[in-house]
Amino acid sequence: MEHLISLHDLTLEDFESIFKLAEKLKRQQKEGISHHLLKGKTLGMIFTKSSTRTRVSFEVGMYQLGGYPLFLSSNDIQLGRGETIYDTAQVLSRYIDGIMIRTFAHSDVEDLARYGNVPVINGLTDLMHPCQILADLFTVYEHKGTLKGLKLAYIGDGNNIANSLLHGCAKVGMDIAVASPKGYECDSQIVEEAKEDAKASGSNILLTEDPEEAIKDADVVYTDTWVSMGQEAEKEERIKIFMPYQVNSNLFSKAREDAIFLHCLPAYRGYEVTEDVIDGSQSVIFDEAENRLHVQKAIMALLMGNR
């Protein structure tokens, strides 16, 4: 594992290594045991898309690992505009030990990895969100004790979360059912990649427009906002289209009795999910949010620790 760009690039052994180290680092953090695996290392954090959880979890995580997190906003760096991505990647590679980027275009992440000489971590693009899904799967593992053979139902927009869930579930052998309205399906290339991985892992993939079909017998129920950053002009139209995909108590009751609920946050109660579900006893959204810290520390340590 040289970079973390797409979960499709990882092996099952990569997933296991990340989860094993995340489990250890989480335990050590709770016990007050120092784990400065990246002492003297610097992570450049490029944000052309703002975020609460991504910035805080990476910045705190790098600090806990003994390294230095360097925040670079869109005002500090202009990828592909004032300077070519090639030049940016080459210059940053002379200064820092790794790059985390949260941006719009997926090609920016790929180009930084192609032209630079340090590990690149995809903190989010419009196409994928691999760090979030690794934290999600780690959370499921903590609560269920396994991943293989479980079923995850994703209800809502076929966005970057849904795309990376397809990749992640297919790799680890989890069944996944995605229910999205017509015209809002997952990326077709990612669907094909996931189907390829599912053949190897033995998992099943269901793509449907029917949320009740998707959620039946699910061990994990997942949803996300209907209006992502940059889609504000579509808000009213999207609310009308997605309201039948709201995860409410009636829909959630069709999952398994011991199903857990996930949401990557921020959540908009009363839209994609109702309060009784997201604030209910089966919701593990704050465990999920916390695990961004521990899983990303594992990713950084594995990518940057031996350089």
C-alpha positions as CSV (number, residue, x, y, z in Angstrom):
1,M,0.0,0.0,0.0
2,E,1.8,3.1,-1.3
3,H,-1.2,5.5,-1.2
4,L,-4.8,5.4,-0.1
5,I,-6.8,6.6,-3.1
6,S,-9.5,4.0,-3.7
7,L,-10.5,1.0,-1.6
8,H,-10.6,-1.0,-4.9
9,D,-6.8,-0.7,-4.9
10,L,-6.4,-2.5,-1.5
11,T,-6.1,-6.1,-0.7
12,L,-8.0,-7.9,2.1
13,E,-4.6,-8.0,3.9
14,D,-4.4,-4.2,3.7
15,F,-7.9,-4.0,5.3
16,E,-6.8,-6.4,8.1
17,S,-3.6,-4.5,8.7
18,I,-5.4,-1.2,9.0
19,F,-8.0,-2.6,11.4
20,K,-5.5,-4.4,13.5
21,L,-3.3,-1.3,14.0
22,A,-6.4,0.9,14.5
23,E,-7.6,-1.4,17.3
24,K,-4.2,-1.2,18.9
25,L,-3.8,2.6,18.6
26,K,-7.4,3.1,20.0
27,R,-6.6,0.9,23.0
28,Q,-3.3,2.7,23.6
29,Q,-5.0,6.1,23.4
30,K,-7.6,5.1,25.9
31,E,-4.9,3.7,28.3
32,G,-2.8,6.8,27.9
33,I,0.1,4.9,26.2
34,S,2.3,7.1,24.0
35,H,2.5,5.9,20.4
36,H,4.7,8.4,18.5
37,L,5.1,6.3,15.4
38,L,5.5,9.4,13.2
39,K,7.8,11.5,15.3
40,G,9.5,14.1,13.2
41,K,7.1,13.5,10.2
42,T,4.9,16.2,8.6
43,L,1.6,15.6,6.9
44,G,0.4,18.3,4.4
45,M,-3.4,18.6,4.6
46,I,-4.9,20.1,1.5
47,F,-8.5,21.3,1.8
48,T,-10.3,22.7,-1.2
49,K,-13.5,21.3,0.4
50,S,-14.0,22.3,4.1
51,S,-14.8,19.7,6.8
52,T,-15.1,19.4,10.5
53,R,-14.4,15.7,11.0
54,T,-11.7,15.3,8.4
55,R,-9.6,18.2,9.6
56,V,-10.0,17.6,13.3
57,S,-9.4,13.8,13.0
58,F,-6.3,14.1,10.8
59,E,-4.9,17.0,12.7
60,V,-5.4,15.5,16.1
61,G,-4.3,12.1,14.8
62,M,-1.1,13.3,13.5
63,Y,-0.4,15.1,16.7
64,Q,-1.0,11.9,18.7
65,L,1.4,10.1,16.5
66,G,4.1,12.6,17.3
67,G,4.1,14.3,13.9
68,Y,3.1,17.7,12.6
69,P,-0.1,18.4,10.7
70,L,0.2,21.3,8.2
71,F,-3.1,22.8,7.1
72,L,-3.3,24.1,3.6
73,S,-6.6,25.8,2.5
74,S,-7.7,26.7,-0.9
75,N,-6.3,30.2,-0.2
76,D,-2.9,28.7,0.5
77,I,-2.7,26.3,-2.5
78,Q,-4.3,26.5,-5.9
79,L,-4.2,23.0,-7.5
80,G,-4.0,23.2,-11.3
81,R,-4.7,26.9,-11.4
82,G,-1.8,29.2,-10.3
83,E,0.6,26.2,-10.4
84,T,0.4,22.9,-12.1
85,I,-0.4,19.8,-10.1
86,Y,2.9,18.3,-11.3
87,D,4.9,21.3,-9.8
88,T,2.8,21.3,-6.6
89,A,3.4,17.6,-6.1
90,Q,7.1,17.8,-6.8
91,V,7.6,20.8,-4.4
92,L,5.6,19.4,-1.6
93,S,7.5,16.1,-1.9
94,R,10.7,18.0,-1.0
95,Y,9.1,19.5,2.2
96,I,6.8,16.9,3.7
97,D,6.3,13.2,4.3
98,G,2.8,12.7,3.2
99,I,-0.2,14.4,1.7
100,M,-3.9,14.2,2.7
101,I,-6.2,16.0,0.3
102,R,-10.0,16.7,0.5
103,T,-11.2,18.1,-2.8
104,F,-13.7,18.0,-5.6
105,A,-12.0,16.3,-8.6
106,H,-10.9,12.8,-8.0
107,S,-8.2,13.3,-10.7
108,D,-6.4,15.8,-8.4
109,V,-5.8,13.0,-5.9
110,E,-4.6,10.7,-8.6
111,D,-2.3,13.3,-10.1
112,L,-0.7,14.2,-6.8
113,A,0.1,10.5,-6.3
114,R,1.4,10.1,-9.9
115,Y,3.7,13.1,-9.8
116,G,4.8,13.3,-6.2
117,N,7.2,11.1,-4.2
118,V,5.3,10.8,-0.9
119,P,2.2,8.9,0.1
120,V,-1.2,10.5,-0.8
121,I,-4.4,9.9,1.2
122,N,-7.8,10.6,-0.3
123,G,-9.6,12.5,2.4
124,L,-12.7,12.8,0.1
125,T,-13.5,13.6,-3.6
126,D,-16.8,13.9,-5.4
127,L,-16.3,10.3,-6.4
128,M,-15.0,8.5,-3.3
129,H,-14.6,8.7,0.5
130,P,-12.3,5.8,1.4
131,C,-11.2,6.9,4.9
132,Q,-14.8,7.3,6.0
133,I,-15.8,3.8,4.8
134,L,-12.7,2.2,6.5
135,A,-13.9,3.8,9.7
136,D,-17.4,2.6,9.0
137,L,-16.3,-1.0,8.5
138,F,-14.1,-0.9,11.6
139,T,-17.1,0.3,13.6
140,V,-19.2,-2.6,12.2
141,Y,-16.5,-5.0,13.2
142,E,-16.4,-3.6,16.7
143,H,-20.1,-4.0,17.2
144,K,-20.7,-7.3,15.2
145,G,-17.4,-9.1,15.7
146,T,-17.1,-9.9,12.0
147,L,-17.6,-8.4,8.5
148,K,-17.8,-11.3,6.2
149,G,-21.4,-12.6,5.6
150,L,-23.1,-9.5,7.1
151,K,-25.5,-7.4,5.0
152,L,-25.3,-3.6,4.7
153,A,-28.1,-1.6,3.3
154,Y,-27.4,1.9,2.0
155,I,-30.5,4.0,1.4
156,G,-30.2,7.3,-0.5
157,D,-28.1,9.1,-3.0
158,G,-25.5,7.1,-5.0
159,N,-22.8,9.5,-4.0
160,N,-19.1,9.2,-3.0
161,I,-20.1,7.4,0.3
162,A,-22.2,4.8,-1.6
163,N,-19.4,4.3,-4.2
164,S,-16.8,3.6,-1.6
165,L,-19.2,1.4,0.4
166,L,-19.6,-0.8,-2.7
167,H,-15.8,-1.0,-3.0
168,G,-15.3,-1.7,0.7
169,C,-18.1,-4.2,1.3
170,A,-17.1,-6.2,-1.8
171,K,-13.5,-6.4,-0.7
172,V,-14.3,-7.7,2.8
173,G,-17.0,-10.1,1.8
174,M,-20.0,-8.1,3.1
175,D,-23.3,-8.2,1.1
176,I,-24.4,-4.7,0.1
177,A,-27.8,-3.5,-1.1
178,V,-28.0,0.1,-2.4
179,A,-31.4,1.7,-2.9
180,S,-31.4,5.0,-4.9
181,P,-33.9,6.7,-7.1
182,K,-33.6,6.6,-10.8
183,G,-31.0,9.0,-12.0
184,Y,-29.1,9.1,-8.7
185,E,-27.4,5.7,-8.9
186,C,-23.8,4.9,-8.1
187,D,-21.0,5.4,-10.6
188,S,-21.2,2.6,-13.2
189,Q,-17.5,2.0,-13.3
190,I,-17.4,1.6,-9.5
191,V,-20.3,-0.8,-9.7
192,E,-18.4,-3.0,-12.2
193,E,-15.2,-2.9,-10.0
194,A,-17.3,-3.9,-7.0
195,K,-18.9,-6.8,-8.8
196,E,-15.4,-8.0,-9.8
197,D,-14.2,-7.8,-6.2
198,A,-17.5,-9.5,-5.0
199,K,-16.8,-12.5,-7.2
200,A,-13.5,-13.0,-5.4
201,S,-14.8,-12.4,-1.8
202,G,-18.2,-14.2,-2.2
203,S,-20.3,-11.2,-1.4
204,N,-23.6,-10.2,-3.1
205,I,-24.5,-6.8,-4.5
206,L,-28.0,-5.6,-5.0
207,L,-28.9,-2.3,-6.8
208,T,-32.5,-1.3,-6.6
209,E,-34.9,1.6,-6.5
210,D,-36.9,0.0,-3.7
211,P,-35.6,0.9,-0.1
212,E,-37.7,-1.9,1.4
213,E,-36.1,-4.5,-0.8
214,A,-32.6,-3.2,0.1
215,I,-33.2,-3.1,3.8
216,K,-34.7,-6.5,4.2
217,D,-32.5,-8.6,6.6
218,A,-29.8,-5.9,6.8
219,D,-27.4,-6.1,9.7
220,V,-26.3,-2.5,9.1
221,V,-28.4,0.4,7.8
222,Y,-26.6,3.4,6.3
223,T,-27.7,6.7,4.9
224,D,-26.2,10.1,4.0
225,T,-27.3,13.6,3.3
226,W,-29.4,14.2,0.2
227,V,-27.7,17.5,-0.6
228,S,-23.9,17.4,-0.7
229,M,-21.6,20.3,-0.8
230,G,-22.0,22.1,-4.2
231,Q,-25.5,20.8,-4.7
232,E,-27.4,23.5,-2.7
233,A,-29.2,24.8,-5.8
234,E,-30.8,21.4,-6.2
235,K,-32.0,21.2,-2.6
236,E,-35.8,21.6,-3.1
237,E,-35.9,19.1,-6.0
238,R,-33.7,16.6,-4.2
239,I,-35.9,16.7,-1.1
240,K,-39.0,15.8,-3.2
241,I,-37.2,13.0,-5.0
242,F,-35.5,11.5,-1.9
243,M,-38.3,11.7,0.7
244,P,-39.5,8.2,0.0
245,Y,-35.9,7.1,0.9
246,Q,-36.0,8.5,4.4
247,V,-34.8,6.1,7.0
248,N,-37.6,6.3,9.6
249,S,-38.7,3.8,12.2
250,N,-41.1,2.1,9.8
251,L,-38.4,1.4,7.3
252,F,-35.7,0.6,9.9
253,S,-38.0,-2.0,11.4
254,K,-37.6,-4.1,8.2
255,A,-33.9,-4.6,8.9
256,R,-32.8,-7.3,11.4
257,E,-33.8,-6.8,15.0
258,D,-30.3,-6.1,16.1
259,A,-29.3,-3.9,13.1
260,I,-27.1,-0.9,13.8
261,F,-27.5,2.5,12.2
262,L,-24.6,4.4,10.5
263,H,-24.4,8.0,9.1
264,C,-21.2,9.7,8.2
265,L,-22.4,13.1,9.4
266,P,-23.3,15.9,9.2
267,A,-26.9,14.6,9.4
268,Y,-30.1,16.5,8.7
269,R,-32.7,15.1,11.1
270,G,-36.2,15.0,9.5
271,Y,-34.8,14.6,6.0
272,E,-32.7,11.5,5.3
273,V,-33.2,10.1,8.8
274,T,-35.7,10.7,11.6
275,E,-34.7,11.6,15.1
276,D,-36.0,8.3,16.6
277,V,-33.6,6.3,14.4
278,I,-30.4,8.5,14.5
279,D,-30.8,9.2,18.3
280,G,-32.1,5.7,19.1
281,S,-30.4,2.9,20.9
282,Q,-29.2,1.1,17.7
283,S,-27.5,4.2,16.3
284,V,-23.7,4.1,16.6
285,I,-22.9,7.3,14.7
286,F,-20.7,8.7,17.4
287,D,-18.6,5.5,17.7
288,E,-18.3,5.8,13.9
289,A,-17.2,9.4,14.1
290,E,-14.6,8.7,16.7
291,N,-13.2,5.8,14.7
292,R,-12.2,8.2,11.9
293,L,-9.4,9.3,14.3
294,H,-8.2,5.8,15.1
295,V,-8.4,4.4,11.6
296,Q,-6.8,7.4,9.9
297,K,-3.9,7.2,12.5
298,A,-3.4,3.6,11.3
299,I,-3.5,4.6,7.7
300,M,-0.9,7.4,8.3
301,A,1.3,5.1,10.3
302,L,1.3,2.4,7.7
303,L,1.9,4.7,4.8
304,M,4.4,7.1,6.4
305,G,6.0,5.2,9.2
306,N,8.8,3.4,7.2
307,R,9.8,6.3,4.9
